[in-house]
């Protein structure tokens, strides 16, 4: 088999006629002129675009409601922690009072015991 080399004339011929041949065969992937779409397809495209817009709006409103819910939860948790903190402070005050009461009682008992022992 003899291998033929492409000459400049062959390349120029292919460049000049390839586009016409591809158009005749209807195999041009991207044409420069706009495609003719059927009205049904155009209506469907418009409906899909409207649905996408509606979904985007729904997603935005969902995000806003989720953010507000998180803020409410955060405020609720802050209140609960403040309540628990207040309870601990109240318990500390009670224990402090009980400690003073026990110290006073212990001191009175020891004082009474010492007084009784000193009298005998």
Secondary structure by P-SEA (a helix, b strand, c coil): cccccccaaaaaaaaacaaaaaaaacccccccccccccaaaaaaaaaaaaaaaaaaaaaaaaaaaaaaaaaaaaaaaaaaaaaaaaaaaaaaaaaaaaaaaaaaaaaaaaaaaaaaaaac
